[in-house]
Amino acid sequence: MNTPLTEDNGLWVRRFHPRPDSRVRLVCLPHAGGSASFYFPVSRAMPDTVDVLCVQYPGRQDRRTEPLLDSVQALADKVYEALLPWTDRPIALFGHSMGASLGYEIARRLEQERGIVPAALFASGRRAPSAHRDETVHLRDDDGLVAEMRGLSGTNPQLLGDDEVLRMVLPAIRADYRAAETYRWNPGPALRCPVTTFVGDDDPKVTIEEAAAWSVHTDGPFTQKVFPGGHFFLAQHQTEIVRLMAEQLGAPARA
């Protein structure tokens, strides 16, 4: 594999804390409406043995003028290609909500197309690929979409109160919701990599049972961790989640 020559890989990868001597790379995939900067604290907290790559989707921040991608499969194809230069050492995937579905599809591509078995797939706040729900938030008007975001408490309240900024970001958020809600699992071989799920015990978007169903999607080890909280439980439990991921990847997190 090619070794990366720069601190990012085009527009897709943000490397906030480069660790060129790391043993493993952790790819962080944002939720619907999220950006790479959401994972800045995770990147900062990881030990020097874990190089954190945060993915930036089109249509937000410095990529706000780019065409949007509104399917998980299309996003997976693009992110997979962008990550190939970074596979010179073991790679793990961490996705929250839509990012977990995306992580699963990228892991499939790595295993099936390159024979690269990820060191781990961490699926947070997302039901298993085979656990389907009919959801139509992406079909709501702007007020309905904003109400959904307020209800999940994962978006900065200042952003939700700024009409001008909202008009700029809502198209990308709607495209992400369309991707997440229209995603359908295509049956195929189970993953070979370990899968760990993180789930909130009061998450309206996924039940504990729907998260546990990830176990059928891997022939490797499966672990589930349940936390108090709703859909964005990881904001309150970041320290513990970083510790768990760092331990599974072979190193303690920073104090």
C-alpha positions as CSV (number, residue, x, y, z in Angstrom):
1,M,0.0,0.0,0.0
2,N,1.1,3.6,-0.5
3,T,2.2,5.5,2.5
4,P,0.4,8.9,3.0
5,L,2.6,11.8,2.0
6,T,0.5,14.6,3.6
7,E,-1.4,15.1,6.8
8,D,-4.7,14.6,5.0
9,N,-5.9,12.7,2.0
10,G,-7.5,15.3,-0.3
11,L,-10.8,16.6,1.1
12,W,-12.0,13.5,2.9
13,V,-9.6,13.0,5.8
14,R,-8.8,15.3,8.7
15,R,-5.9,14.4,10.9
16,F,-6.1,16.8,13.9
17,H,-3.3,15.1,15.9
18,P,-0.9,13.3,13.5
19,R,0.8,10.3,15.0
20,P,3.1,9.0,12.3
21,D,4.6,6.3,14.6
22,S,1.2,4.8,15.6
23,R,0.5,1.1,15.5
24,V,-3.1,1.4,14.3
25,R,-5.3,4.0,12.6
26,L,-8.9,4.8,13.8
27,V,-11.2,6.2,11.2
28,C,-14.1,8.3,12.7
29,L,-17.3,8.6,10.7
30,P,-19.8,11.3,11.7
31,H,-23.5,11.1,12.2
32,A,-26.1,12.6,9.9
33,G,-25.4,16.4,9.8
34,G,-22.1,15.9,11.5
35,S,-18.6,16.9,10.5
36,A,-15.0,15.8,11.1
37,S,-14.6,18.3,13.9
38,F,-17.2,16.4,16.0
39,Y,-14.4,13.9,16.7
40,F,-11.7,16.4,17.6
41,P,-12.0,15.5,21.3
42,V,-11.7,11.8,20.5
43,S,-8.6,12.4,18.4
44,R,-7.0,14.5,21.2
45,A,-7.8,11.8,23.9
46,M,-6.4,8.8,22.0
47,P,-2.9,7.6,22.9
48,D,0.1,8.1,20.7
49,T,-0.2,4.5,19.4
50,V,-3.5,5.4,17.7
51,D,-3.5,7.7,14.6
52,V,-7.0,9.2,14.3
53,L,-8.5,10.0,10.9
54,C,-11.7,12.0,10.9
55,V,-13.8,11.9,7.8
56,Q,-15.3,15.0,6.3
57,Y,-18.4,14.5,4.1
58,P,-19.2,16.9,1.2
59,G,-21.6,19.8,1.8
60,R,-20.3,21.1,5.1
61,Q,-17.7,23.5,6.4
62,D,-14.8,23.7,3.9
63,R,-16.7,21.4,1.6
64,R,-20.0,23.2,1.7
65,T,-20.0,24.1,-2.0
66,E,-19.5,20.5,-3.2
67,P,-22.3,18.3,-4.5
68,L,-24.0,16.3,-1.8
69,L,-24.1,12.5,-1.6
70,D,-27.4,11.1,-0.4
71,S,-26.8,7.4,-0.1
72,V,-24.7,5.3,2.3
73,Q,-23.4,3.2,-0.6
74,A,-22.2,6.3,-2.5
75,L,-20.5,7.7,0.6
76,A,-18.9,4.3,1.3
77,D,-17.5,4.0,-2.2
78,K,-15.9,7.5,-1.9
79,V,-14.6,7.1,1.7
80,Y,-13.2,3.6,0.9
81,E,-11.2,4.9,-2.0
82,A,-9.9,7.9,0.2
83,L,-8.8,5.5,2.9
84,L,-6.8,3.1,0.8
85,P,-3.6,5.1,1.1
86,W,-3.9,4.9,4.8
87,T,-4.0,1.1,5.0
88,D,-0.2,0.7,5.3
89,R,-1.0,-0.3,9.0
90,P,-4.0,-1.8,10.8
91,I,-7.1,0.2,10.5
92,A,-10.2,0.4,12.7
93,L,-13.6,2.1,12.1
94,F,-15.7,4.1,14.5
95,G,-19.1,5.5,13.4
96,H,-22.0,7.1,15.2
97,S,-25.6,6.7,13.9
98,M,-25.4,7.0,10.1
99,G,-21.6,6.7,10.5
100,A,-22.0,3.2,11.9
101,S,-23.8,2.0,8.8
102,L,-21.1,3.7,6.7
103,G,-18.4,2.0,8.8
104,Y,-20.0,-1.4,8.1
105,E,-20.1,-0.8,4.4
106,I,-16.5,0.3,4.3
107,A,-15.4,-2.7,6.3
108,R,-17.2,-4.9,3.8
109,R,-15.3,-3.3,0.9
110,L,-12.0,-3.6,2.7
111,E,-12.5,-7.3,3.4
112,Q,-14.1,-8.3,0.2
113,E,-12.2,-6.2,-2.3
114,R,-8.7,-5.9,-0.6
115,G,-8.6,-8.7,1.9
116,I,-8.0,-6.2,4.6
117,V,-9.7,-7.2,7.9
118,P,-10.2,-4.1,10.1
119,A,-8.8,-4.2,13.6
120,A,-12.3,-3.4,14.8
121,L,-15.6,-1.9,13.9
122,F,-17.1,0.3,16.6
123,A,-20.8,0.9,15.9
124,S,-22.4,3.6,18.0
125,G,-26.0,4.6,18.3
126,R,-27.2,2.6,15.3
127,R,-29.3,-0.4,14.8
128,A,-27.8,-3.4,13.0
129,P,-27.8,-3.3,9.2
130,S,-30.5,-6.0,9.1
131,A,-32.7,-4.3,11.7
132,H,-34.8,-2.1,9.4
133,R,-37.1,0.8,10.4
134,D,-39.3,2.9,8.1
135,E,-38.2,6.5,8.7
136,T,-39.2,9.6,6.8
137,V,-37.6,12.5,8.5
138,H,-35.8,13.5,5.3
139,L,-39.3,14.1,3.7
140,R,-40.3,16.6,6.3
141,D,-40.3,20.4,5.7
142,D,-37.5,22.4,7.1
143,D,-39.3,23.0,10.4
144,G,-39.9,19.3,10.8
145,L,-36.2,18.6,10.2
146,V,-35.1,21.2,12.7
147,A,-37.5,19.8,15.3
148,E,-36.0,16.3,14.8
149,M,-32.5,17.7,15.4
150,R,-33.6,19.6,18.5
151,G,-35.2,16.4,19.8
152,L,-32.0,14.4,19.5
153,S,-29.9,17.2,21.2
154,G,-26.9,16.5,18.9
155,T,-26.7,20.0,17.3
156,N,-25.4,23.2,18.7
157,P,-28.5,25.2,19.9
158,Q,-26.9,28.4,18.5
159,L,-26.8,26.9,15.0
160,L,-30.5,25.9,15.3
161,G,-31.4,29.5,16.3
162,D,-29.6,31.2,13.4
163,D,-31.8,31.2,10.3
164,E,-29.1,32.2,7.9
165,V,-26.7,29.5,9.0
166,L,-29.6,26.9,9.0
167,R,-30.4,27.7,5.4
168,M,-26.8,26.9,4.5
169,V,-26.6,23.6,6.4
170,L,-30.1,22.1,6.0
171,P,-29.5,20.7,2.5
172,A,-26.5,18.7,3.7
173,I,-28.4,17.5,6.8
174,R,-31.4,16.5,4.7
175,A,-29.1,14.6,2.3
176,D,-27.5,12.7,5.3
177,Y,-31.0,11.8,6.7
178,R,-32.0,10.6,3.3
179,A,-28.9,8.4,3.1
180,A,-29.4,7.0,6.6
181,E,-33.1,6.4,6.2
182,T,-33.0,4.9,2.7
183,Y,-30.1,2.6,3.5
184,R,-31.0,-1.1,2.9
185,W,-28.8,-4.0,3.9
186,N,-27.7,-6.2,1.0
187,P,-27.1,-9.7,2.4
188,G,-23.7,-11.1,2.0
189,P,-20.8,-12.7,3.9
190,A,-20.5,-11.7,7.5
191,L,-17.6,-9.5,8.5
192,R,-14.5,-11.2,9.9
193,C,-13.4,-8.2,12.1
194,P,-14.4,-7.7,15.8
195,V,-17.6,-5.6,16.2
196,T,-18.3,-3.6,19.3
197,T,-21.6,-1.7,19.7
198,F,-22.2,1.3,22.0
199,V,-25.9,2.2,22.7
200,G,-27.8,4.5,25.0
201,D,-30.5,2.9,27.1
202,D,-33.0,5.7,26.2
203,D,-32.1,6.2,22.5
204,P,-35.3,6.7,20.4
205,K,-33.4,5.8,17.2
206,V,-32.2,2.3,18.3
207,T,-33.2,-0.2,21.0
208,I,-30.7,-2.3,22.9
209,E,-32.1,-5.4,21.0
210,E,-31.6,-3.7,17.6
211,A,-28.0,-2.8,18.5
212,A,-27.4,-6.4,19.7
213,A,-28.4,-7.6,16.3
214,W,-25.0,-6.5,15.0
215,S,-23.8,-9.8,16.4
216,V,-25.1,-11.6,13.3
217,H,-23.0,-9.4,11.0
218,T,-19.6,-10.7,12.1
219,D,-17.9,-14.0,12.5
220,G,-15.4,-12.3,14.8
221,P,-15.9,-11.4,18.5
222,F,-18.9,-9.3,19.4
223,T,-19.3,-7.0,22.4
224,Q,-22.1,-4.6,23.4
225,K,-21.8,-1.7,25.9
226,V,-24.9,0.0,27.1
227,F,-24.7,3.6,28.5
228,P,-27.3,5.8,30.2
229,G,-28.7,8.4,27.8
230,G,-30.3,9.1,24.5
231,H,-29.1,9.2,21.0
232,F,-26.0,11.4,21.7
233,F,-25.1,9.5,24.9
234,L,-21.5,9.5,23.7
235,A,-21.2,13.2,24.5
236,Q,-21.6,12.4,28.2
237,H,-19.6,9.2,28.1
238,Q,-16.7,10.2,25.8
239,T,-14.0,9.4,28.3
240,E,-15.3,5.8,28.9
241,I,-15.8,5.2,25.2
242,V,-12.4,6.4,24.3
243,R,-10.9,4.2,27.0
244,L,-12.8,1.1,25.7
245,M,-11.7,1.7,22.1
246,A,-8.1,2.4,23.1
247,E,-7.9,-0.8,25.2
248,Q,-9.3,-2.9,22.4
249,L,-6.8,-1.3,20.0
250,G,-4.0,-2.2,22.4
251,A,-3.2,0.9,24.3
252,P,-4.5,2.9,27.3
253,A,-6.2,6.2,26.6
254,R,-4.6,9.5,27.8
255,A,-5.2,10.4,31.4
